[in-house]
Amino acid sequence: MYRVFEALDELVTIVEEARGVPMTSGCVVPRGDVLELLDDVRDAIPQELDDAQDVLDHRDEVVTKAQTEADKSVAEARSEAERTLAEARAEAEQLLAEAREQADHVLSDARGQAEQTVTAGRREYEDYVSRAQSEADRMVQAGRAAYEQSVHEGKAEQARLVTDTEVAQAANAESKRIVDEAHEEAERLRSECDAYVDARLADFEDLLSRTLRTVGKGRQQLRSPMGAPFDYEEWQPSAGAN
């Protein structure tokens, strides 16, 4: 590269020292020396300049090719993104459909369980009421029979001992006591039966409340876009409600 500048300096010196042509701005230079210096300049120019010139000559072609490749890559990336988005939407719709189907199934099971529980509770309540009524009736009848028997015995004893006032009074008091005890026993049994039935109904009411809350949560999750997973354990009846 140094030889290039040296040859150029020599060319400048030759031109400056050349003899001028009269009446013109031209000059006479030694052709051989000038051509020799130009050959030296040509030989001294690095190969990289020729390569750079080749690159400049093919610049438009390289730019066009690079733009084409870039457009192709962008188109492929856009196509891949659209395909991925379509697959994601299809998968999301499938998952949503499966979730809705599962929620409907769980809700149907909950309704069936609730109906079975209501039916069983109603039968059990009717059975307890029937047995309590039968027991109360039996106690009342037993009390009435005991009362009538006591009255009959009292009357007989009164007739037999019409002169014995104390015996008659004692008989009447005993018969009244027996009747009162019969009534108290019947009332006690009725109260115990009512308390037991009330406790069973309270358990049943609690089970129905929890079942309704579970059904409400299931419906609320169905209305949400992507709700939390359904709690399968919450709607199960507790051990105390059986």
C-alpha positions in Angstrom: 0.0 0.0 0.0 3.0 2.3 0.6 4.1 1.8 -3.0 0.8 3.3 -4.2 1.4 6.6 -2.4 5.0 6.7 -3.4 4.1 6.2 -7.1 1.4 8.9 -6.9 3.9 11.3 -5.4 6.3 10.6 -8.3 3.5 11.2 -10.8 2.7 14.5 -9.2 6.4 15.5 -9.4 6.7 14.6 -13.1 3.6 16.6 -13.9 4.9 19.6 -11.9 8.3 19.5 -13.5 7.1 18.8 -17.0 7.7 21.3 -19.7 4.7 23.4 -20.6 3.1 23.7 -24.0 3.1 27.3 -25.2 -0.2 29.1 -25.4 -2.0 26.2 -23.5 -2.3 24.8 -19.9 -1.0 21.5 -21.1 2.5 20.0 -20.6 4.7 17.4 -22.1 5.4 14.4 -19.8 7.5 11.3 -20.4 5.0 8.7 -21.4 7.1 5.7 -20.5 7.8 7.0 -17.0 4.1 7.8 -16.4 2.9 4.4 -17.7 5.5 2.6 -15.6 4.3 4.4 -12.5 0.7 3.7 -13.3 1.5 0.0 -13.6 3.2 0.2 -10.2 0.1 1.7 -8.7 -2.1 -1.0 -10.3 0.1 -3.7 -9.0 0.3 -2.2 -5.5 -3.5 -1.9 -5.0 -4.5 -4.5 -2.4 -6.7 -7.4 -3.5 -9.2 -6.4 -0.8 -10.1 -3.4 -2.9 -11.0 -5.6 -5.8 -13.0 -7.8 -3.5 -14.7 -4.7 -2.1 -15.5 -3.5 -5.6 -17.0 -6.9 -6.3 -19.2 -6.6 -3.2 -20.3 -3.2 -4.3 -21.1 -4.5 -7.8 -23.2 -7.2 -6.3 -24.7 -5.1 -3.5 -28.2 -4.9 -4.9 -28.2 -8.6 -5.6 -27.1 -9.4 -2.0 -29.6 -6.9 -0.5 -32.4 -8.4 -2.6 -31.5 -11.9 -1.6 -31.4 -11.0 2.1 -34.7 -9.2 1.8 -36.2 -12.3 0.2 -34.9 -14.5 2.9 -36.2 -12.2 5.6 -39.7 -12.0 4.0 -39.7 -15.8 3.7 -38.7 -16.2 7.4 -41.3 -13.7 8.5 -44.0 -15.5 6.4 -43.0 -18.9 7.9 -43.0 -17.4 11.5 -46.4 -15.9 10.9 -47.8 -19.1 9.5 -46.3 -21.1 12.5 -47.8 -18.6 14.9 -51.2 -18.8 13.3 -51.1 -22.6 13.4 -50.0 -22.6 17.0 -52.7 -20.2 17.9 -55.4 -22.3 16.1 -54.2 -25.4 17.9 -54.2 -23.6 21.3 -57.8 -22.4 20.6 -59.0 -25.8 19.6 -57.4 -27.4 22.7 -58.9 -24.7 24.9 -62.4 -25.3 23.4 -62.0 -29.0 23.9 -60.9 -28.5 27.6 -63.8 -26.2 28.1 -66.3 -28.7 26.7 -64.9 -31.5 28.8 -65.1 -29.2 31.9 -68.7 -28.4 31.2 -69.6 -32.0 30.6 -67.9 -33.0 33.9 -69.6 -30.2 35.8 -73.0 -31.3 34.4 -72.2 -34.8 35.4 -71.3 -33.7 39.0 -74.3 -31.5 39.2 -76.6 -34.3 38.1 -75.0 -36.6 40.7 -75.5 -34.0 43.4 -79.1 -33.5 42.4 -79.7 -37.3 42.5 -78.0 -37.5 45.9 -80.1 -34.7 47.2 -83.3 -36.2 46.0 -82.4 -39.6 47.5 -81.5 -37.9 50.8 -84.8 -36.0 50.8 -86.8 -39.1 50.1 -84.9 -41.1 52.7 -85.3 -38.3 55.3 -89.1 -38.0 54.5 -89.5 -41.8 54.9 -87.5 -41.8 58.2 -89.5 -38.8 59.5 -92.8 -40.4 58.7 -91.7 -43.7 60.3 -90.6 -42.0 63.5 -93.8 -39.9 63.6 -95.9 -43.0 63.0 -94.1 -45.0 65.7 -94.3 -42.1 68.2 -98.0 -41.7 67.5 -98.6 -45.4 68.0 -96.6 -45.4 71.2 -98.5 -42.3 72.5 -101.8 -43.9 71.6 -100.8 -47.1 73.3 -99.8 -45.2 76.5 -103.0 -43.2 76.4 -105.1 -46.3 76.0 -103.1 -48.1 78.8 -103.7 -45.1 81.0 -107.4 -44.9 80.2 -107.7 -48.6 80.8 -105.9 -48.3 84.1 -108.0 -45.3 85.0 -111.2 -47.1 84.1 -110.1 -50.2 86.0 -109.1 -48.1 89.0 -112.4 -46.2 88.8 -114.3 -49.5 88.6 -112.3 -51.0 91.4 -112.8 -47.8 93.4 -116.5 -47.8 92.8 -116.7 -51.5 93.8 -114.7 -50.8 96.8 -116.7 -47.8 97.6 -119.9 -49.8 97.3 -118.5 -52.5 99.5 -117.2 -50.1 102.0 -119.7 -47.4 101.7 -119.3 -46.6 105.4 -115.5 -46.4 105.2 -114.8 -42.9 103.9 -111.0 -43.1 104.2 -110.8 -46.2 102.1 -113.0 -44.6 99.4 -110.9 -41.5 99.4 -107.7 -43.5 99.2 -109.1 -45.5 96.2 -110.0 -42.3 94.4 -106.6 -40.8 95.1 -104.8 -43.9 93.8 -106.9 -44.1 90.7 -106.2 -40.4 90.0 -102.5 -40.9 90.6 -102.4 -43.8 88.2 -104.3 -41.7 85.6 -101.9 -38.8 86.1 -98.8 -41.0 85.8 -100.2 -42.5 82.6 -100.8 -39.0 81.2 -97.3 -37.9 82.3 -95.6 -40.9 80.8 -97.5 -40.4 77.5 -96.5 -36.7 77.5 -92.8 -37.6 78.2 -92.7 -40.1 75.4 -94.3 -37.6 73.0 -91.7 -35.0 74.0 -88.8 -37.4 73.5 -90.2 -38.4 70.1 -90.6 -34.8 69.1 -87.0 -34.0 70.2 -85.6 -37.0 68.3 -87.5 -36.1 65.1 -86.5 -32.4 65.5 -82.8 -33.5 65.8 -83.1 -35.7 62.7 -84.7 -32.9 60.7 -82.0 -30.4 61.8 -79.3 -32.9 60.5 -81.3 -33.2 57.3 -81.7 -29.4 56.9 -77.9 -29.0 57.3 -77.2 -31.6 54.6 -79.7 -29.9 52.3 -78.0 -26.5 52.9 -74.5 -27.9 52.1 -75.8 -29.7 49.0 -77.5 -26.4 47.8 -74.2 -24.5 48.4 -72.3 -27.1 46.4 -74.8 -27.0 43.5 -74.6 -23.1 43.6 -70.8 -23.2 43.5 -70.9 -25.7 40.6 -73.3 -23.4 38.6 -71.1 -20.4 39.4 -68.0 -22.3 38.1 -69.9 -23.2 34.9 -70.6 -19.5 34.3 -67.0 -18.4 34.8 -64.6 -18.6 31.7 -62.0 -20.8 33.3 -63.2 -21.4 37.0 -61.3 -23.3 39.7 -61.7 -27.1 39.6 -64.8 -28.5 41.1 -64.5 -29.7 44.7 -65.8 -33.3 44.6 -65.5 -33.9 48.4 -67.5 -30.9 49.6 -70.9 -32.2 48.4 -70.5 -35.6 50.1 -72.9 -36.0 53.1 -71.3 -36.1 56.5 -71.4 -39.1 58.7 -73.8 -37.5 61.1 -76.4 -36.9 58.4 -77.0 -40.6 57.6 
